[in-house]
Amino acid sequence: MAKSKTIVLVHGMFVNNSSWSEWKNYLKQKGYTVYAPPNPGHDGNPAELRTNIHPKLVETGFIDVVTNIATLIDTLPEKPLVIGHSMAGLAVQKLIDLGKADAAVSINGAPPKNVLPPFSTVKIVWPAVNFFSSKGYYLGSRDWYNRAFFNTLSKAEQDKAYDLIAVPESRKIGRETLLKSFSNAEFKKPHQPILFIGGGQDKIFPPELTKKIASQYKDSNSKVDLKIFEQKSHFVCGEKGWEEIADYILKWYTDL
């Protein structure tokens, strides 16, 4: 089949589109047209966003994230390959459901509403969802990021990574993934190819969860693939050796 030369990168929670900057340059060098838009309420420099909360941040929910990307895709000349990390792994599943993508890659993706996560996931993401908090956003501490994202990095690398990518996050996004029927995935209908990538050291969405999500797809004529990188954390797209992940995705896509 003819392959799209357009890629859309979708960022997850607790970071913004700056987390894709190296990927965007790398994929452009491979001959692709690449878009890496900020989710609504997430545009800006991470250090500044930590000091001054974006005025639209707390208004942003999961539905807004998906709608924002779908609206972008509708302006493109072809359906893209969509790649999403963490919460955006679920977002690209929704884009497949909506018929917006030529193929999709979920990297360390969040579970749809109709897949039950393990208690370890609930425990580590609870502060970002916390239904009892009246504050509409959550800014993870360095300690939280070190445990959740950067657990395979040295202390110096952890400090640098936090300074570079950490941003406040809208609690509405996580709450909608748990509560809204929109956040269910359509596992039974035919769909475009999907690749699930997991990190063996991921403390937020462990590899067993990635395998569980991938296994839910039931249409025998639709392609679903799975790859676990055993030594990678949730920060798989930013930690040393991320190029291996990007190359694996491009090979998977071009081999379809």
ABEGO torsion letter per residue (X at the ends): XBBBABBBBBBBBGBBAAAAAAAAAAAAAAGBBBBBBBBBGABEBAAAAAABBBAAAAABBAAAAAAAAAAAAAABABBBBBBBBEAAAAAAAAAAAAGABABBBBBGBBBBAABBBBAAAAAAAAAAAGAABABABBBBBAAAAAAAAAAABBAAAAAAAAAAABBBBBAAAAAAAAABAAABBBAABBBBBBBBBBBAABAABBAAAAAAAAAABABAABBBBBBBBAABBAAAAABBGAAAAAAAAAAAAAAX
